[in-house]
Amino acid sequence: MEEARFTLRIHPIIMNKMKHIAKNNGRSVNKEIEQILKWVVDDYERKCGRIVLNVDEMPAAGSKPIKPVPDRPMDMLFKIEK
């Protein structure tokens, strides 16, 4: 599956901070942002119900499924120990 491309304009300070977070989590900035977006979608669906996509919005057959994320995504994002 070819992944969708999206240009993101972001403040340089935020970008530099994202670089630190991504490095700490062993990811590229792109993958870190993708992970955060997965958490946002998962959180939204928990609160508001599953988003059902129509056939035109679905990727081609054979694409990887998106796994649910843990209940405490921000703790995982920042590796906060409780």
Buried (B, 14 or more C-beta within 10 A) or exposed (E): EEEEEEEEEEEEEEEEEBEEBBEEBEBEBEEBBEBBEBBEEBBEEEEEEEEEEEEEEEEEEEEEEEEEBEEEBEEBBEEEEE
